[in-house]
């Protein structure tokens, strides 16, 4: 039981993937706060965990409600005295092509996925820093990493979560707060009607949850993006090519077009340790060009 003694909050855990996450973490020994919009759904999953010999409480709160989230954090601290793990799982879909999408639906999806995760992270951040231990998992998506028709709102929010992960991982490093992302493919209410019956069977949400263990144990990585579904696991990376120095001048754009293949060549690409890596490389290239 790798997570014995740890306390985990799982948002959106009243059903689907979140429920499986909560059950899995409990089987690994964690005490689990089951969060959902509805108290009945949260209590039902918490009762499952308790019936199986685990420890859990259900807490109803919207991740977009700062007061409600803070109350959930305080109740967790009152109950168990610490918070070790936060799984930002809560989410919604409002799929339409961008041409037909109302901005209200764009804002709503970003509000739940991105702002909701930020609210939850902020609520536990100081707790984790003070105890010098924390594991946070964002739920990103291949729709954010690579795009998907009809999901401009969802994709934008999911890629934004990767950016949030990158920065929080850097800021949390010296406090032993490690932040990673999970890109799941799972049959849930959000995917009903999208996949065939056979695909839905293969994509049992329970097959995704084991990815969490690698991301929340004591020796977990940080800034990892893990793609999981149907028992298959892979890593995704945000990389930077070696590039080419093109220089200044009115014809710089034309020279860039002429060297587009070299600029795009993935040979020697790297995963930057921080965002300023781009600027460092650009300045170094400019200095080298001046020196001939």
ABEGO torsion letter per residue (X at the ends): XAABGBBBBBBGAABEAAAAAAAAAAAAGBBBBBBBABAAAAAAAAAAAAAAGBBBBBBBBBAABAAAAAAAAAAAAAAAGBBABBBBABBBBBBBBAAABBAAAAAAAAAAAAAAAAAAAAAAAAAAAAAGBBBBBBBBBAAAAAEBBGAAAAAAAAAAAAAAAAAAAAAAAAAGBBBBBBBBBBBBAAABGABBAAAAAAABAAAAAAAAAAAABAABBBGBBBBBEGGBBBBBBBBBBAEBBAEBEAAAAAAAAAAAAAAABABGBBBBABAAAAAAAAAAAAAAAAAX
